[in-house]
Amino acid sequence: MTGPLVAGILVLALLFAGHSIFIALAFSLFIIANIWPLQRGLQRWMPKLLALLIALLVTMGITIVIGSSVVWGFGKLGHWLLANADRFQTTYLTWTAWLEQHGIAILGPLTDRFDVSWLVGVTQTIAVKLNSLAGSAVLVFIFVMLGLLEVDDFNARLLSPAVQPFGQRIVMAHRLIGIKLRRFMLVRTFASILTGFVVWLFALSAGLELASAWGAIAFALNYIPFLGPMVATALPTLFAIGQFESWQTALLIFASLSIIQFIIGSYLEPRLTGATLAISPFAVIFAVFFWSFMWGLPGAFIGVPILIAFTVYCACFDGTRWVAALLAHGHECIDVDQKPAGERE
């Protein structure tokens, strides 16, 4: 028992220490799982390298759209702060005075650091961190390009007699992981677009400034379970305090945004994903926070796909099938070639 525990701790330490490489590797495998059916379909009509180029261009386009939306949104907020941060300072001082009159003292770092430069600095720090992710995108796309070129050869090696019976199980696991990840991203993308659109409409109707920026931020951050919707709800509420200078209006905006996030995230998405992605909510929350601790913002995004892959691998081997049963419903490792045509890879 001690040996596997020590090995697991060492693996986690390696993942933490080498995060710059392993983040790129995790994202590249995630992208390959999603984009491979497109390249495979294109290869039937054109040369392999041309199909690879088109697949990479599609991937780059989707990545740029998602990344640009959140960078643009936070950039708009930063410019708005420079022009209107005095509102927050005035509102903060007014509220602090009111609370102190009623025996509630505001102490600690917030009292010392809440000023215009601090607010602008926080926004700029977020924007810088988001822009820094573009540097690792080059390594990700190198991995994706090399991985897409090798998918067929790698599957052939797994199906060779020398690696049986484990090779066949790994191939089955990879196919099932691909199906689940593509369904996860399809549903997540639909929910993100819907969330961004509804938040934009609500911000317009409520008279909240920067409605388009709030919609873009809600769209992009919705890809991060729990943490993303939380930030996309809290930020407009904080800015509403400075704009309207009324806690009643801010509370109404917070409640309305929370209802929007709840309906789409907790009601609509589970019905679209179905039983195939019915992972324990506790496991999802743990994965998001654990991988965000390990790898920061990229870890928060990739945490759930890693959990999906881990659950499928556990389901495909007898010794770990009980782990998959604890983490999710519908954990059977089935041969996707026996599934209905609409669900095949």
ZINOR-V179617 format. One line per field, one symbol per residue. ss: DSSP state (@ for helix, = for strand, . for the rest). psi: psi as a letter, one per 30 degrees, with the letter a starting at -180 (. if undefined). burial: + if it has 16 or more other ideal C-beta (glycine too) atoms within 10 Angstrom, else -. Layout:
# ZINOR-V179617
ss->???
psi->???
burial->???
This chain:
# ZINOR-V179617
ss->.@@@@@@@@@@@@@@@@.@@@@@@@@@@@@@@@@@@@@@@@@@....@@@@@@@@@@@@@@@@@@@@@@@@@@@@@@@@@@@@@@@@@@@@@@@@@@@@@@.......@@@@@..@@@@@@@@@@@@@@@@@@@@@@@@@@@@@@@@@@@@@@@@@@@..@@@..@@@@@@@@@@@@@@@@@@@@@@@@@@@@@@@@@@@@@@@@@....@@@@@@@@@@@.....@@@@@@@@@@@@@@@@@@..@@@@@@@@@@@@@@@@@@@@@@@@@@@.@@@.=.@@@@@@@@@@@@@@@.@@@@@@@@@@@@@@@@@@@..@@@@@@@@@@=.......@@@..@@@..
psi->eeeeeeeeeeeeeeeeeheeefeeeeeeeeeeeefeeeeeeeffflleeeeeeeeeeeeeeeeeeeeeeeeeeeeeeeeeeefgffeeeeeeeeeeeeeefggjkjlaeeeffjaeeeeeeeeeeeeeeeefffefeeeefeeeeeeefgeeeeeeefflffgkfeeeeeeeeeeeeeeeeeeeeeeeeeeeeeeeeeeeeeeeffgklheeeeeeeeeefffjkdeeeeefeeeeeefeeeefhkfeeeeeeeeeeeeeeeeeefeeeefeeaffgikkeeeeeeeeeefeeegbeeeeefeeeeeeeeeeeeffkefgfeeeeefllhgkjljfffllefgl.
burial->--------------+---+--+++-+++++++++++--+--++-------++--++--+---+--++-++++++++++-++---+-++--++---+---------------------+++--+--++--+--+--+--+++-+++-++---------+--------+-+++++++++++++++++-++--++-+++-+++-++--+-++++-+++++++++++++++++--++-+++-++++++----++--++-++--++--++--++---+--++-+---++--++-+++-++-++++++++++++++++++++------++--++--+-+--+--------+
